[in-house]
Amino acid sequence: MSKDSDNSTLPMPAAMFYILFSLADGDKHGYAIMQETLKLSEGSFRMGPATLYTNVQRLLGADLIKEVAGQGSGEAEARRRYYRLGKQGKAALELELQRMRKVLRRAQSLPLALKIT
């Protein structure tokens, strides 16, 4: 996602946003990403394994996240794949957050019948 892209004013797909958002505070494996997504969305966005890993592959392909070695020891930990937010992923997340802030400011400035507070 680049600033020059026509898509910079379009919302990022929710699954991609929550994956990037969940990795903002550190490396995580797939299940931890799904749990963090649930927490960050206050339970309003549930992501199953198929959605998670389809989007993880897209984000890896776009160089927004990177696969990194696991932090734990043991056979189970060795099999887990951990992901880290990459430089471009941080930039894409920040652009999406800026877009959201801008939309919210516009909505709050409108004399709407349903005033947003």
Biopython code that builds the backbone (N, CA, C, O; Angstrom):
import numpy as np
from Bio.PDB.StructureBuilder import StructureBuilder

atoms = [
    (1, "MET", "N", (0.839, -1.170, 0.000)),
    (1, "MET", "CA", (0.000, 0.000, 0.000)),
    (1, "MET", "C", (0.884, 1.232, 0.000)),
    (1, "MET", "O", (1.720, 1.398, 0.888)),
    (2, "SER", "N", (0.713, 2.070, -0.954)),
    (2, "SER", "CA", (1.526, 3.276, -1.016)),
    (2, "SER", "C", (0.634, 4.495, -0.958)),
    (2, "SER", "O", (-0.561, 4.425, -1.246)),
    (3, "LYS", "N", (1.233, 5.619, -0.581)),
    (3, "LYS", "CA", (0.491, 6.865, -0.515)),
    (3, "LYS", "C", (-0.029, 7.268, -1.885)),
    (3, "LYS", "O", (-1.077, 7.905, -1.999)),
    (4, "ASP", "N", (0.709, 6.894, -2.925)),
    (4, "ASP", "CA", (0.337, 7.272, -4.279)),
    (4, "ASP", "C", (-0.824, 6.439, -4.808)),
    (4, "ASP", "O", (-1.417, 6.782, -5.831)),
    (5, "SER", "N", (-1.147, 5.374, -4.137)),
    (5, "SER", "CA", (-2.184, 4.462, -4.596)),
    (5, "SER", "C", (-3.553, 5.109, -4.524)),
    (5, "SER", "O", (-3.857, 5.850, -3.589)),
    (6, "ASP", "N", (-4.382, 4.817, -5.531)),
    (6, "ASP", "CA", (-5.763, 5.284, -5.510)),
    (6, "ASP", "C", (-6.535, 4.635, -4.368)),
    (6, "ASP", "O", (-7.579, 5.144, -3.959)),
    (7, "ASN", "N", (-6.034, 3.526, -3.853)),
    (7, "ASN", "CA", (-6.704, 2.800, -2.783)),
    (7, "ASN", "C", (-6.443, 3.398, -1.403)),
    (7, "ASN", "O", (-6.981, 2.899, -0.415)),
    (8, "SER", "N", (-5.628, 4.458, -1.307)),
    (8, "SER", "CA", (-5.288, 5.007, 0.002)),
    (8, "SER", "C", (-6.499, 5.610, 0.706)),
    (8, "SER", "O", (-6.462, 5.810, 1.920)),
    (9, "THR", "N", (-7.561, 5.903, -0.023)),
    (9, "THR", "CA", (-8.767, 6.434, 0.607)),
    (9, "THR", "C", (-9.789, 5.337, 0.882)),
    (9, "THR", "O", (-10.825, 5.593, 1.497)),
    (10, "LEU", "N", (-9.506, 4.128, 0.433)),
    (10, "LEU", "CA", (-10.409, 3.002, 0.657)),
    (10, "LEU", "C", (-10.024, 2.284, 1.941)),
    (10, "LEU", "O", (-8.847, 2.224, 2.293)),
    (11, "PRO", "N", (-11.004, 1.744, 2.633)),
    (11, "PRO", "CA", (-10.666, 0.982, 3.847)),
    (11, "PRO", "C", (-9.873, -0.275, 3.512)),
    (11, "PRO", "O", (-10.116, -0.939, 2.505)),
    (12, "MET", "N", (-8.930, -0.576, 4.378)),
    (12, "MET", "CA", (-8.184, -1.827, 4.276)),
    (12, "MET", "C", (-9.147, -2.939, 4.700)),
    (12, "MET", "O", (-9.939, -2.742, 5.622)),
    (13, "PRO", "N", (-9.095, -4.088, 4.054)),
    (13, "PRO", "CA", (-9.955, -5.197, 4.496)),
    (13, "PRO", "C", (-9.736, -5.480, 5.990)),
    (13, "PRO", "O", (-8.608, -5.444, 6.481)),
    (14, "ALA", "N", (-10.822, -5.757, 6.690)),
    (14, "ALA", "CA", (-10.768, -5.928, 8.144)),
    (14, "ALA", "C", (-9.750, -6.971, 8.584)),
    (14, "ALA", "O", (-9.005, -6.736, 9.536)),
    (15, "ALA", "N", (-9.703, -8.111, 7.915)),
    (15, "ALA", "CA", (-8.767, -9.163, 8.319)),
    (15, "ALA", "C", (-7.323, -8.677, 8.211)),
    (15, "ALA", "O", (-6.520, -8.915, 9.113)),
    (16, "MET", "N", (-6.997, -8.009, 7.130)),
    (16, "MET", "CA", (-5.633, -7.497, 6.963)),
    (16, "MET", "C", (-5.319, -6.456, 8.037)),
    (16, "MET", "O", (-4.245, -6.474, 8.639)),
    (17, "PHE", "N", (-6.270, -5.550, 8.268)),
    (17, "PHE", "CA", (-6.070, -4.510, 9.282)),
    (17, "PHE", "C", (-5.800, -5.133, 10.648)),
    (17, "PHE", "O", (-4.840, -4.766, 11.325)),
    (18, "TYR", "N", (-6.648, -6.073, 11.048)),
    (18, "TYR", "CA", (-6.488, -6.657, 12.381)),
    (18, "TYR", "C", (-5.225, -7.496, 12.511)),
    (18, "TYR", "O", (-4.654, -7.566, 13.599)),
    (19, "ILE", "N", (-4.778, -8.126, 11.452)),
    (19, "ILE", "CA", (-3.511, -8.864, 11.510)),
    (19, "ILE", "C", (-2.359, -7.882, 11.731)),
    (19, "ILE", "O", (-1.521, -8.090, 12.608)),
    (20, "LEU", "N", (-2.320, -6.820, 10.937)),
    (20, "LEU", "CA", (-1.263, -5.813, 11.108)),
    (20, "LEU", "C", (-1.347, -5.177, 12.492)),
    (20, "LEU", "O", (-0.333, -5.010, 13.169)),
    (21, "PHE", "N", (-2.565, -4.824, 12.905)),
    (21, "PHE", "CA", (-2.790, -4.188, 14.201)),
    (21, "PHE", "C", (-2.330, -5.113, 15.332)),
    (21, "PHE", "O", (-1.720, -4.653, 16.297)),
    (22, "SER", "N", (-2.614, -6.393, 15.221)),
    (22, "SER", "CA", (-2.246, -7.341, 16.274)),
    (22, "SER", "C", (-0.739, -7.527, 16.380)),
    (22, "SER", "O", (-0.225, -7.867, 17.445)),
    (23, "LEU", "N", (-0.032, -7.305, 15.279)),
    (23, "LEU", "CA", (1.429, -7.456, 15.289)),
    (23, "LEU", "C", (2.152, -6.170, 15.691)),
    (23, "LEU", "O", (3.377, -6.166, 15.821)),
    (24, "ALA", "N", (1.409, -5.082, 15.889)),
    (24, "ALA", "CA", (2.031, -3.794, 16.208)),
    (24, "ALA", "C", (2.802, -3.822, 17.525)),
    (24, "ALA", "O", (3.746, -3.052, 17.700)),
    (25, "ASP", "N", (2.414, -4.703, 18.457)),
    (25, "ASP", "CA", (3.114, -4.735, 19.736)),
    (25, "ASP", "C", (4.064, -5.923, 19.873)),
    (25, "ASP", "O", (4.551, -6.206, 20.967)),
    (26, "GLY", "N", (4.329, -6.619, 18.763)),
    (26, "GLY", "CA", (5.316, -7.695, 18.819)),
    (26, "GLY", "C", (4.934, -8.908, 17.998)),
    (26, "GLY", "O", (3.817, -9.018, 17.491)),
    (27, "ASP", "N", (5.890, -9.817, 17.880)),
    (27, "ASP", "CA", (5.725, -11.036, 17.089)),
    (27, "ASP", "C", (4.644, -11.932, 17.698)),
    (27, "ASP", "O", (4.484, -11.999, 18.917)),
    (28, "LYS", "N", (3.913, -12.614, 16.824)),
    (28, "LYS", "CA", (2.880, -13.544, 17.287)),
    (28, "LYS", "C", (2.754, -14.696, 16.309)),
    (28, "LYS", "O", (3.071, -14.562, 15.127)),
    (29, "HIS", "N", (2.285, -15.836, 16.816)),
    (29, "HIS", "CA", (1.940, -16.969, 15.962)),
    (29, "HIS", "C", (0.457, -16.844, 15.616)),
    (29, "HIS", "O", (-0.245, -15.996, 16.166)),
    (30, "GLY", "N", (-0.010, -17.687, 14.712)),
    (30, "GLY", "CA", (-1.360, -17.573, 14.182)),
    (30, "GLY", "C", (-2.463, -17.535, 15.219)),
    (30, "GLY", "O", (-3.330, -16.662, 15.168)),
    (31, "TYR", "N", (-2.445, -18.470, 16.164)),
    (31, "TYR", "CA", (-3.506, -18.497, 17.166)),
    (31, "TYR", "C", (-3.496, -17.226, 18.006)),
    (31, "TYR", "O", (-4.553, -16.691, 18.341)),
    (32, "ALA", "N", (-2.300, -16.741, 18.349)),
    (32, "ALA", "CA", (-2.194, -15.504, 19.134)),
    (32, "ALA", "C", (-2.724, -14.308, 18.342)),
    (32, "ALA", "O", (-3.316, -13.398, 18.923)),
    (33, "ILE", "N", (-2.516, -14.300, 17.031)),
    (33, "ILE", "CA", (-3.063, -13.233, 16.182)),
    (33, "ILE", "C", (-4.589, -13.272, 16.243)),
    (33, "ILE", "O", (-5.231, -12.233, 16.390)),
    (34, "MET", "N", (-5.170, -14.469, 16.129)),
    (34, "MET", "CA", (-6.639, -14.583, 16.193)),
    (34, "MET", "C", (-7.166, -14.109, 17.546)),
    (34, "MET", "O", (-8.189, -13.427, 17.600)),
    (35, "GLN", "N", (-6.489, -14.456, 18.631)),
    (35, "GLN", "CA", (-6.917, -14.035, 19.968)),
    (35, "GLN", "C", (-6.782, -12.523, 20.135)),
    (35, "GLN", "O", (-7.668, -11.880, 20.697)),
    (36, "GLU", "N", (-5.688, -11.957, 19.653)),
    (36, "GLU", "CA", (-5.464, -10.517, 19.770)),
    (36, "GLU", "C", (-6.477, -9.744, 18.932)),
    (36, "GLU", "O", (-6.932, -8.675, 19.337)),
    (37, "THR", "N", (-6.829, -10.278, 17.774)),
    (37, "THR", "CA", (-7.841, -9.663, 16.914)),
    (37, "THR", "C", (-9.175, -9.583, 17.647)),
    (37, "THR", "O", (-9.851, -8.555, 17.607)),
    (38, "LEU", "N", (-9.543, -10.649, 18.300)),
    (38, "LEU", "CA", (-10.788, -10.678, 19.066)),
    (38, "LEU", "C", (-10.756, -9.615, 20.167)),
    (38, "LEU", "O", (-11.743, -8.918, 20.403)),
    (39, "LYS", "N", (-9.611, -9.505, 20.832)),
    (39, "LYS", "CA", (-9.442, -8.523, 21.908)),
    (39, "LYS", "C", (-9.484, -7.092, 21.358)),
    (39, "LYS", "O", (-10.191, -6.241, 21.898)),
    (40, "LEU", "N", (-8.729, -6.828, 20.290)),
    (40, "LEU", "CA", (-8.665, -5.481, 19.719)),
    (40, "LEU", "C", (-10.013, -5.015, 19.171)),
    (40, "LEU", "O", (-10.331, -3.826, 19.212)),
    (41, "SER", "N", (-10.795, -5.953, 18.663)),
    (41, "SER", "CA", (-12.105, -5.610, 18.100)),
    (41, "SER", "C", (-13.213, -5.667, 19.153)),
    (41, "SER", "O", (-14.391, -5.498, 18.838)),
    (42, "GLU", "N", (-12.822, -5.905, 20.404)),
    (42, "GLU", "CA", (-13.771, -6.043, 21.505)),
    (42, "GLU", "C", (-14.838, -7.086, 21.180)),
    (42, "GLU", "O", (-16.016, -6.916, 21.496)),
    (43, "GLY", "N", (-14.393, -8.168, 20.540)),
    (43, "GLY", "CA", (-15.259, -9.291, 20.232)),
    (43, "GLY", "C", (-16.108, -9.144, 18.980)),
    (43, "GLY", "O", (-16.896, -10.034, 18.662)),
    (44, "SER", "N", (-15.961, -8.039, 18.265)),
    (44, "SER", "CA", (-16.821, -7.815, 17.098)),
    (44, "SER", "C", (-16.289, -8.412, 15.801)),
    (44, "SER", "O", (-17.016, -8.482, 14.810)),
    (45, "PHE", "N", (-15.039, -8.840, 15.794)),
    (45, "PHE", "CA", (-14.466, -9.427, 14.584)),
    (45, "PHE", "C", (-13.792, -10.738, 14.943)),
    (45, "PHE", "O", (-12.788, -10.764, 15.654)),
    (46, "ARG", "N", (-14.352, -11.809, 14.447)),
    (46, "ARG", "CA", (-13.786, -13.146, 14.657)),
    (46, "ARG", "C", (-13.175, -13.618, 13.349)),
    (46, "ARG", "O", (-13.799, -13.548, 12.290)),
    (47, "MET", "N", (-11.955, -14.094, 13.442)),
    (47, "MET", "CA", (-11.247, -14.559, 12.257)),
    (47, "MET", "C", (-10.904, -16.028, 12.450)),
    (47, "MET", "O", (-10.266, -16.400, 13.434)),
    (48, "GLY", "N", (-11.328, -16.856, 11.509)),
    (48, "GLY", "CA", (-10.997, -18.266, 11.555)),
    (48, "GLY", "C", (-9.646, -18.537, 10.915)),
    (48, "GLY", "O", (-9.064, -17.643, 10.301)),
    (49, "PRO", "N", (-9.141, -19.751, 11.049)),
    (49, "PRO", "CA", (-7.832, -20.099, 10.495)),
    (49, "PRO", "C", (-7.715, -19.879, 8.989)),
    (49, "PRO", "O", (-6.681, -19.400, 8.523)),
    (50, "ALA", "N", (-8.742, -20.214, 8.223)),
    (50, "ALA", "CA", (-8.654, -20.050, 6.766)),
    (50, "ALA", "C", (-8.489, -18.581, 6.388)),
    (50, "ALA", "O", (-7.662, -18.241, 5.541)),
    (51, "THR", "N", (-9.276, -17.714, 7.017)),
    (51, "THR", "CA", (-9.170, -16.271, 6.757)),
    (51, "THR", "C", (-7.806, -15.757, 7.193)),
    (51, "THR", "O", (-7.161, -14.987, 6.482)),
    (52, "LEU", "N", (-7.378, -16.194, 8.370)),
    (52, "LEU", "CA", (-6.078, -15.760, 8.881)),
    (52, "LEU", "C", (-4.960, -16.122, 7.910)),
    (52, "LEU", "O", (-4.197, -15.254, 7.486)),
    (53, "TYR", "N", (-4.864, -17.399, 7.561)),
    (53, "TYR", "CA", (-3.709, -17.827, 6.769)),
    (53, "TYR", "C", (-3.775, -17.381, 5.313)),
    (53, "TYR", "O", (-2.733, -17.210, 4.680)),
    (54, "THR", "N", (-4.966, -17.192, 4.773)),
    (54, "THR", "CA", (-5.079, -16.608, 3.426)),
    (54, "THR", "C", (-4.524, -15.190, 3.438)),
    (54, "THR", "O", (-3.772, -14.801, 2.544)),
    (55, "ASN", "N", (-4.898, -14.421, 4.456)),
    (55, "ASN", "CA", (-4.421, -13.044, 4.556)),
    (55, "ASN", "C", (-2.954, -12.963, 4.945)),
    (55, "ASN", "O", (-2.242, -12.072, 4.483)),
    (56, "VAL", "N", (-2.491, -13.880, 5.788)),
    (56, "VAL", "CA", (-1.069, -13.919, 6.132)),
    (56, "VAL", "C", (-0.246, -14.128, 4.860)),
    (56, "VAL", "O", (0.777, -13.470, 4.672)),
    (57, "GLN", "N", (-0.682, -15.038, 3.990)),
    (57, "GLN", "CA", (0.047, -15.266, 2.735)),
    (57, "GLN", "C", (0.073, -14.009, 1.871)),
    (57, "GLN", "O", (1.099, -13.685, 1.273)),
    (58, "ARG", "N", (-1.047, -13.306, 1.805)),
    (58, "ARG", "CA", (-1.095, -12.044, 1.039)),
    (58, "ARG", "C", (-0.156, -11.004, 1.633)),
    (58, "ARG", "O", (0.562, -10.317, 0.907)),
    (59, "LEU", "N", (-0.166, -10.893, 2.951)),
    (59, "LEU", "CA", (0.685, -9.906, 3.620)),
    (59, "LEU", "C", (2.165, -10.260, 3.483)),
    (59, "LEU", "O", (3.005, -9.375, 3.325)),
    (60, "LEU", "N", (2.482, -11.549, 3.544)),
    (60, "LEU", "CA", (3.868, -11.978, 3.308)),
    (60, "LEU", "C", (4.282, -11.643, 1.877)),
    (60, "LEU", "O", (5.377, -11.131, 1.648)),
    (61, "GLY", "N", (3.400, -11.934, 0.912)),
    (61, "GLY", "CA", (3.677, -11.663, -0.496)),
    (61, "GLY", "C", (3.857, -10.186, -0.794)),
    (61, "GLY", "O", (4.624, -9.808, -1.679)),
    (62, "ALA", "N", (3.141, -9.352, -0.046)),
    (62, "ALA", "CA", (3.242, -7.900, -0.230)),
    (62, "ALA", "C", (4.372, -7.302, 0.612)),
    (62, "ALA", "O", (4.569, -6.087, 0.614)),
    (63, "ASP", "N", (5.111, -8.151, 1.325)),
    (63, "ASP", "CA", (6.229, -7.742, 2.178)),
    (63, "ASP", "C", (5.787, -6.808, 3.312)),
    (63, "ASP", "O", (6.556, -5.952, 3.752)),
    (64, "LEU", "N", (4.540, -6.979, 3.783)),
    (64, "LEU", "CA", (4.041, -6.180, 4.900)),
    (64, "LEU", "C", (4.342, -6.844, 6.240)),
    (64, "LEU", "O", (4.473, -6.166, 7.260)),
    (65, "ILE", "N", (4.451, -8.170, 6.234)),
    (65, "ILE", "CA", (4.862, -8.912, 7.418)),
    (65, "ILE", "C", (5.963, -9.878, 7.020)),
    (65, "ILE", "O", (6.162, -10.167, 5.841)),
    (66, "LYS", "N", (6.673, -10.371, 8.024)),
    (66, "LYS", "CA", (7.755, -11.324, 7.795)),
    (66, "LYS", "C", (7.579, -12.504, 8.736)),
    (66, "LYS", "O", (7.091, -12.349, 9.856)),
    (67, "GLU", "N", (7.977, -13.674, 8.279)),
    (67, "GLU", "CA", (7.993, -14.846, 9.138)),
    (67, "GLU", "C", (9.314, -14.833, 9.898)),
    (67, "GLU", "O", (10.375, -14.600, 9.318)),
    (68, "VAL", "N", (9.235, -15.087, 11.210)),
    (68, "VAL", "CA", (10.436, -15.073, 12.057)),
    (68, "VAL", "C", (10.474, -16.339, 12.897)),
    (68, "VAL", "O", (9.463, -17.028, 13.036)),
    (69, "ALA", "N", (11.631, -16.643, 13.453)),
    (69, "ALA", "CA", (11.791, -17.826, 14.304)),
    (69, "ALA", "C", (11.001, -17.654, 15.590)),
    (69, "ALA", "O", (10.894, -16.551, 16.127)),
    (70, "GLY", "N", (10.447, -18.761, 16.078)),
    (70, "GLY", "CA", (9.704, -18.746, 17.336)),
    (70, "GLY", "C", (10.607, -18.471, 18.511)),
    (70, "GLY", "O", (11.815, -18.706, 18.455)),
    (71, "GLN", "N", (10.004, -17.965, 19.588)),
    (71, "GLN", "CA", (10.783, -17.596, 20.770)),
    (71, "GLN", "C", (10.923, -18.723, 21.782)),
    (71, "GLN", "O", (11.833, -18.692, 22.612)),
    (72, "GLY", "N", (10.048, -19.710, 21.733)),
    (72, "GLY", "CA", (10.041, -20.748, 22.753)),
    (72, "GLY", "C", (10.893, -21.945, 22.392)),
    (72, "GLY", "O", (11.523, -21.995, 21.336)),
    (73, "SER", "N", (10.894, -22.913, 23.304)),
    (73, "SER", "CA", (11.610, -24.157, 23.049)),
    (73, "SER", "C", (10.603, -25.296, 23.045)),
    (73, "SER", "O", (9.453, -25.117, 23.447)),
    (74, "GLY", "N", (11.019, -26.424, 22.607)),
    (74, "GLY", "CA", (10.135, -27.580, 22.555)),
    (74, "GLY", "C", (9.625, -27.827, 21.150)),
    (74, "GLY", "O", (9.671, -26.952, 20.286)),
    (75, "GLU", "N", (9.138, -29.037, 20.945)),
    (75, "GLU", "CA", (8.689, -29.456, 19.613)),
    (75, "GLU", "C", (7.496, -28.640, 19.112)),
    (75, "GLU", "O", (7.465, -28.221, 17.955)),
    (76, "ALA", "N", (6.513, -28.419, 19.992)),
    (76, "ALA", "CA", (5.314, -27.658, 19.595)),
    (76, "ALA", "C", (5.680, -26.237, 19.201)),
    (76, "ALA", "O", (5.192, -25.717, 18.199)),
    (77, "GLU", "N", (6.543, -25.612, 19.996)),
    (77, "GLU", "CA", (6.964, -24.240, 19.692)),
    (77, "GLU", "C", (7.762, -24.186, 18.391)),
    (77, "GLU", "O", (7.629, -23.235, 17.621)),
    (78, "ALA", "N", (8.572, -25.180, 18.148)),
    (78, "ALA", "CA", (9.396, -25.204, 16.940)),
    (78, "ALA", "C", (8.541, -25.269, 15.674)),
    (78, "ALA", "O", (8.950, -24.778, 14.622)),
    (79, "ARG", "N", (7.360, -25.872, 15.773)),
    (79, "ARG", "CA", (6.480, -25.993, 14.608)),
    (79, "ARG", "C", (5.684, -24.717, 14.345)),
    (79, "ARG", "O", (5.226, -24.485, 13.226)),
    (80, "ARG", "N", (5.523, -23.898, 15.369)),
    (80, "ARG", "CA", (4.748, -22.674, 15.199)),
    (80, "ARG", "C", (5.488, -21.682, 14.322)),
    (80, "ARG", "O", (6.707, -21.533, 14.401)),
    (81, "ARG", "N", (4.714, -21.010, 13.487)),
    (81, "ARG", "CA", (5.275, -19.945, 12.670)),
    (81, "ARG", "C", (4.912, -18.620, 13.320)),
    (81, "ARG", "O", (3.750, -18.368, 13.642)),
    (82, "TYR", "N", (5.902, -17.791, 13.504)),
    (82, "TYR", "CA", (5.697, -16.472, 14.094)),
    (82, "TYR", "C", (5.812, -15.424, 12.996)),
    (82, "TYR", "O", (6.536, -15.594, 12.016)),
    (83, "TYR", "N", (5.076, -14.339, 13.193)),
    (83, "TYR", "CA", (5.053, -13.263, 12.204)),
    (83, "TYR", "C", (5.388, -11.947, 12.881)),
    (83, "TYR", "O", (5.079, -11.725, 14.051)),
    (84, "ARG", "N", (6.030, -11.082, 12.107)),
    (84, "ARG", "CA", (6.456, -9.768, 12.589)),
    (84, "ARG", "C", (6.010, -8.717, 11.589)),
    (84, "ARG", "O", (6.056, -8.935, 10.379)),
    (85, "LEU", "N", (5.588, -7.597, 12.095)),
    (85, "LEU", "CA", (5.218, -6.465, 11.261)),
    (85, "LEU", "C", (6.482, -5.900, 10.612)),
    (85, "LEU", "O", (7.432, -5.544, 11.310)),
    (86, "GLY", "N", (6.496, -5.816, 9.293)),
    (86, "GLY", "CA", (7.641, -5.267, 8.577)),
    (86, "GLY", "C", (7.540, -3.755, 8.439)),
    (86, "GLY", "O", (6.527, -3.153, 8.798)),
    (87, "LYS", "N", (8.579, -3.160, 7.926)),
    (87, "LYS", "CA", (8.629, -1.706, 7.745)),
    (87, "LYS", "C", (7.455, -1.213, 6.890)),
    (87, "LYS", "O", (6.801, -0.229, 7.234)),
    (88, "GLN", "N", (7.196, -1.904, 5.780)),
    (88, "GLN", "CA", (6.084, -1.513, 4.911)),
    (88, "GLN", "C", (4.740, -1.777, 5.593)),
    (88, "GLN", "O", (3.773, -1.048, 5.369)),
    (89, "GLY", "N", (4.682, -2.806, 6.415)),
    (89, "GLY", "CA", (3.468, -3.104, 7.160)),
    (89, "GLY", "C", (3.156, -2.018, 8.176)),
    (89, "GLY", "O", (1.999, -1.635, 8.346)),
    (90, "LYS", "N", (4.194, -1.517, 8.856)),
    (90, "LYS", "CA", (4.013, -0.411, 9.799)),
    (90, "LYS", "C", (3.477, 0.813, 9.065)),
    (90, "LYS", "O", (2.569, 1.491, 9.547)),
    (91, "ALA", "N", (4.044, 1.086, 7.901)),
    (91, "ALA", "CA", (3.600, 2.238, 7.108)),
    (91, "ALA", "C", (2.150, 2.063, 6.654)),
    (91, "ALA", "O", (1.366, 3.010, 6.707)),
    (92, "ALA", "N", (1.791, 0.854, 6.209)),
    (92, "ALA", "CA", (0.420, 0.585, 5.757)),
    (92, "ALA", "C", (-0.561, 0.716, 6.919)),
    (92, "ALA", "O", (-1.648, 1.268, 6.751)),
    (93, "LEU", "N", (-0.187, 0.213, 8.092)),
    (93, "LEU", "CA", (-1.041, 0.315, 9.271)),
    (93, "LEU", "C", (-1.228, 1.778, 9.648)),
    (93, "LEU", "O", (-2.346, 2.203, 9.939)),
    (94, "GLU", "N", (-0.163, 2.542, 9.645)),
    (94, "GLU", "CA", (-0.265, 3.963, 9.991)),
    (94, "GLU", "C", (-1.138, 4.711, 8.986)),
    (94, "GLU", "O", (-1.928, 5.568, 9.381)),
    (95, "LEU", "N", (-1.010, 4.405, 7.701)),
    (95, "LEU", "CA", (-1.870, 5.041, 6.697)),
    (95, "LEU", "C", (-3.344, 4.718, 6.951)),
    (95, "LEU", "O", (-4.203, 5.592, 6.834)),
    (96, "GLU", "N", (-3.629, 3.481, 7.293)),
    (96, "GLU", "CA", (-5.011, 3.091, 7.564)),
    (96, "GLU", "C", (-5.534, 3.788, 8.813)),
    (96, "GLU", "O", (-6.682, 4.232, 8.833)),
    (97, "LEU", "N", (-4.720, 3.892, 9.844)),
    (97, "LEU", "CA", (-5.139, 4.591, 11.054)),
    (97, "LEU", "C", (-5.366, 6.077, 10.782)),
    (97, "LEU", "O", (-6.304, 6.669, 11.315)),
    (98, "GLN", "N", (-4.515, 6.677, 9.959)),
    (98, "GLN", "CA", (-4.715, 8.084, 9.565)),
    (98, "GLN", "C", (-6.019, 8.251, 8.800)),
    (98, "GLN", "O", (-6.759, 9.209, 9.029)),
    (99, "ARG", "N", (-6.305, 7.317, 7.888)),
    (99, "ARG", "CA", (-7.546, 7.368, 7.114)),
    (99, "ARG", "C", (-8.742, 7.290, 8.052)),
    (99, "ARG", "O", (-9.706, 8.040, 7.898)),
    (100, "MET", "N", (-8.681, 6.381, 9.027)),
    (100, "MET", "CA", (-9.776, 6.235, 9.991)),
    (100, "MET", "C", (-9.970, 7.511, 10.814)),
    (100, "MET", "O", (-11.100, 7.944, 11.041)),
    (101, "ARG", "N", (-8.865, 8.106, 11.256)),
    (101, "ARG", "CA", (-8.945, 9.349, 12.038)),
    (101, "ARG", "C", (-9.599, 10.460, 11.221)),
    (101, "ARG", "O", (-10.424, 11.219, 11.730)),
    (102, "LYS", "N", (-9.220, 10.541, 9.952)),
    (102, "LYS", "CA", (-9.770, 11.567, 9.067)),
    (102, "LYS", "C", (-11.277, 11.377, 8.885)),
    (102, "LYS", "O", (-12.037, 12.343, 8.952)),
    (103, "VAL", "N", (-11.704, 10.149, 8.658)),
    (103, "VAL", "CA", (-13.132, 9.862, 8.500)),
    (103, "VAL", "C", (-13.878, 10.212, 9.784)),
    (103, "VAL", "O", (-14.954, 10.807, 9.728)),
    (104, "LEU", "N", (-13.329, 9.856, 10.923)),
    (104, "LEU", "CA", (-13.963, 10.149, 12.201)),
    (104, "LEU", "C", (-14.073, 11.661, 12.420)),
    (104, "LEU", "O", (-15.114, 12.143, 12.868)),
    (105, "ARG", "N", (-13.011, 12.413, 12.109)),
    (105, "ARG", "CA", (-13.061, 13.877, 12.253)),
    (105, "ARG", "C", (-14.157, 14.470, 11.375)),
    (105, "ARG", "O", (-14.900, 15.352, 11.807)),
    (106, "ARG", "N", (-14.254, 13.970, 10.118)),
    (106, "ARG", "CA", (-15.309, 14.462, 9.225)),
    (106, "ARG", "C", (-16.684, 14.163, 9.797)),
    (106, "ARG", "O", (-17.560, 15.027, 9.807)),
    (107, "ALA", "N", (-16.871, 12.941, 10.272)),
    (107, "ALA", "CA", (-18.170, 12.546, 10.815)),
    (107, "ALA", "C", (-18.528, 13.392, 12.043)),
    (107, "ALA", "O", (-19.682, 13.786, 12.210)),
    (108, "GLN", "N", (-17.559, 13.665, 12.882)),
    (108, "GLN", "CA", (-17.820, 14.447, 14.097)),
    (108, "GLN", "C", (-18.121, 15.904, 13.785)),
    (108, "GLN", "O", (-18.771, 16.582, 14.580)),
    (109, "SER", "N", (-17.659, 16.398, 12.641)),
    (109, "SER", "CA", (-17.887, 17.802, 12.286)),
    (109, "SER", "C", (-19.218, 18.026, 11.580)),
    (109, "SER", "O", (-19.644, 19.170, 11.426)),
    (110, "LEU", "N", (-19.880, 16.962, 11.152)),
    (110, "LEU", "CA", (-21.146, 17.080, 10.452)),
    (110, "LEU", "C", (-22.299, 17.238, 11.429)),
    (110, "LEU", "O", (-22.298, 16.650, 12.510)),
    (111, "PRO", "N", (-23.281, 18.038, 11.037)),
    (111, "PRO", "CA", (-24.470, 18.165, 11.903)),
    (111, "PRO", "C", (-25.419, 16.984, 11.664)),
    (111, "PRO", "O", (-26.509, 17.149, 11.117)),
    (112, "LEU", "N", (-24.991, 15.815, 12.077)),
    (112, "LEU", "CA", (-25.764, 14.609, 11.867)),
    (112, "LEU", "C", (-26.887, 14.488, 12.883)),
    (112, "LEU", "O", (-26.769, 14.944, 14.020)),
    (113, "ALA", "N", (-27.970, 13.870, 12.459)),
    (113, "ALA", "CA", (-29.065, 13.591, 13.387)),
    (113, "ALA", "C", (-28.587, 12.623, 14.469)),
    (113, "ALA", "O", (-29.010, 12.710, 15.622)),
    (114, "LEU", "N", (-27.714, 11.713, 14.091)),
    (114, "LEU", "CA", (-27.142, 10.764, 15.043)),
    (114, "LEU", "C", (-25.728, 11.236, 15.361)),
    (114, "LEU", "O", (-24.765, 10.725, 14.790)),
    (115, "LYS", "N", (-25.597, 12.174, 16.238)),
    (115, "LYS", "CA", (-24.308, 12.769, 16.561)),
    (115, "LYS", "C", (-23.383, 11.727, 17.157)),
    (115, "LYS", "O", (-23.761, 11.019, 18.091)),
    (116, "ILE", "N", (-22.170, 11.626, 16.623)),
    (116, "ILE", "CA", (-21.158, 10.697, 17.088)),
    (116, "ILE", "C", (-20.368, 11.378, 18.206)),
    (116, "ILE", "O", (-19.869, 12.491, 18.038)),
    (117, "THR", "N", (-20.265, 10.707, 19.330)),
    (117, "THR", "CA", (-19.491, 11.296, 20.430)),
    (117, "THR", "C", (-18.394, 10.370, 20.846)),
    (117, "THR", "O", (-17.631, 10.687, 21.758)),
]
sb = StructureBuilder()
sb.init_structure("model")
sb.init_model(0)
sb.init_chain("A")
sb.init_seg("    ")
for serial, (resi, resn, name, xyz) in enumerate(atoms, 1):
    if name == "N":
        sb.init_residue(resn, " ", resi, " ")
    sb.init_atom(name, np.array(xyz, "f"), 0.0, 1.0, " ", f" {name:<3s}", serial, name[0])
structure = sb.get_structure()
